[in-house]
């Protein structure tokens, strides 16, 4: 019996503007949702995974005019590219919605009319500022310090026209409660900022129609107006199920959604406007809104290459779609931003996939081939270290289940790779090559290899939701098939036949020569700068009044790389932030006096230098276990971030 026998599960990505070519940033949400959808299917859920394209609006109308084609021709061509990318990345969506689909248009018109009939939509005059790239209206007070769009910081235009408005104020209290008192919003720390910025200042009515352009869904009872693109777009989550149309009949089965996943720039629409629309329509609210940060270059949201190859087609061709999927999911924490560079990506592929997982598989299979001619004998003799490995491997699925349910995919992958490391350590501990020297140890050697194959089976089945193409290649090599690769057998040990036969095959994750590869990529982007700037050595003398210490003093300080996995303000102490760190061995909490200089968003997902052997201290009620390094830089304090080093690595 499967764990979630037929339980329904509905997950959505945002629907993308098909206004340019997709880049690696667009792949993040879709890959994450795909992995969750695959995981849930594996667990036995009846899954609906929705994605699609948001095809109306002034921006598309303008782009089409610039290209000399109709808006529909323009979006048709771009949608093709998006669909090709999703197929290339193995995205297993169940439904693809285009907002130009007739059934969606029909439903949006009915939704608009229903809101009008209920008195939530009324006619008025719009005066204010409009940001065309974001398709967003802003009031004067919401603009940034330069009078530009507060989201993309581009200039806004004056707008004044007759328009329909959606009354938001009746829902203010319920939305505030939804954000502050439920676990709708993930991560929760963003709730207060939304409430302060949009609700406490008075939830303003939203302008929901336009007359200055035509490329939109006409308002049926006033055809000079087209429906505001966000009302059109947000509705996709229910129209795609057949809400108010006869095209599909899945609304009662799948609504409310289990998870909407979006990036932080569109959180406001999903955390405030969408719940208000649903409340006005008397519909249940989605269970969770998971908000992730951006994939950035130099702190800015990725949009073009800026000296890196970000075209997922090119990257996928070179390293395989699964390696790209793994990299972006492993790097991206819920909440925080993550910086992208080709070098970080290649190093991640080399360390985790080629070295840790790839070597584990190839060493184990090669030893089974060499010592037992590929087929293990039935007799096994258990021994030291077995119990620990077996306990960790069989406990893994429960941990991963929880993290997938919490949409913390980077942490789920970290747990899986912890077991991969444990298995590699087991090889070092049991030394099969030494056992192989003595005939008397044959049944012990067989047990060691069997335990490794079982661990690889469990790990690769759980990973198959994240890397659906490469894991079946591993199954073939370790002789796993049929029921042994079912999720339901991931909490059991001893599932592979005792006399399992392995099949040595290709290297699944070949190691990439970083310098050579960066050179190749530089050629692709026409940028022949050396991969790394020359390092200059500087010899400095100790400043006056600073006592010199010997190396033995320095050796007392244990410095390690640690990754910030969560961060929140400490209520009682304005200066402190409470950080949760992955220090390679597990989790620890550190309180750090940097609240004036950093928000949780700036920190989550980043790696820092931790003084890991500092005595614990309680600061404002929080037990702090260590300290992170930061520099006084003029009036500011800057945390020292490190890139591309595995948590737990010692610094010397
Ligand atoms: N059409 C709207 C969404 C409507 S949903 C009812 C839209 N489209 S978008 O194409 O501009 O962006 C879609 C999603 O991709 C957003 O969540 C956006 O933040 C995300 N990303 C775009 N670039 C990204 C990165 N560089 N990094 C992470 N997410 C990226 O907004």
Boltz pocket constraint, residues with backbone or C-beta under 6 A from the ligand:
constraints:
  - pocket:
      binder: B
      contacts: [[A, 13], [A, 14], [A, 15], [A, 16], [A, 17], [A, 18], [A, 24], [A, 25], [A, 26], [A, 28], [A, 29], [A, 54], [A, 230], [A, 233], [A, 234], [A, 236], [A, 261], [A, 262], [A, 263], [A, 264], [A, 265], [A, 266], [A, 293], [A, 294], [A, 295], [A, 296], [A, 301], [A, 302], [A, 303]]
      max_distance: 6.0
